[in-house]
Amino acid sequence: MDENRSAALLFKDGNPSVGNLIRRSIDLTLAGTALVIFIPLMILVAAAICCESGTPSIFSQPRLGLRGRVFCMYKFRKFRRDCGTNGSPLTMDNDERLTLIGKFLQKTKLDELPQLWNIIIGNMSIVGPRPETLHFKDCFNGDYEEVLDYKPGIFGPSQVLFRNESSLFPSHVDPTEFYRSTIFPAKAKIDLAYYPRRTIVSDLCWILRGIVAVFGYVPPLYLNAPTESEGATDRKIESCSATPP
């Protein structure tokens, strides 16, 4: 094992390093505090969902976690109750499955508040790659498999840069195939450029950037939209940065 590989392993979650112990302490402190602060808001959101479309207000979905282990990620329900689990794994702009409250939750990202519990019980971290659905499990091949060496999180470089992901899909391509061929590889490259050399300070900076992104400011992300004849695989990222602040 070369020196660079050995150094990178120290930053991977699940290894008993001082940095990971500090990171876990920060996770528990921030998630516990946020849960207490946001409980009144979460009760209001749950009540609004129940009033509009009935129960349940919270649902769980299998996601890929650390080392590829499957865990149940919690979210506020954005879709109608009759949508089932056989639809698209992606939420698009003006998705017909969204309820009125669901559209608000999608825009504000308040549907992710229940994931504070995922952080407390150790499935997720405040900062980490976004956990993928099992539908995209096969995307973690080759070098991209290393993304699973890091505990998934709510905030992170790819979450901030792809804050408005649902607006990036061209109308003339299949969304799922476009995600596989273009968006997933872009996210994976961003994550693999950041997490092997992350620091506690840079993680805290991405938390702040994530909060700012929720309120509307997202760093520029330039994509070359393909023409209908080019296909989705020709869409490339021209510039985006995931270097530690």
Secondary structure, DSSP 4 states (H G I P E B T S, - for coil): --HHHHHHHTTSTTS--HHHHHHHHHHHHHHHHHHHHHHHHHHHHHHHHHHHH-S-SEEEEEEE-GGG-EEEEEEE--B-GGG-SSS-SSPPTT-TTB-HHHHHHHHHTGGGTTHHHHHHTTS-EEESPPPPBGGGGGG--GGGGGGGGS--EEESHHHHHTTTGGG-S-TTS-HHHHIIIIIHHHHHHHHHHHGGG--HHHHHHHHHHHHHHHTT-----EE-PPPTTT-GGG--EEE------
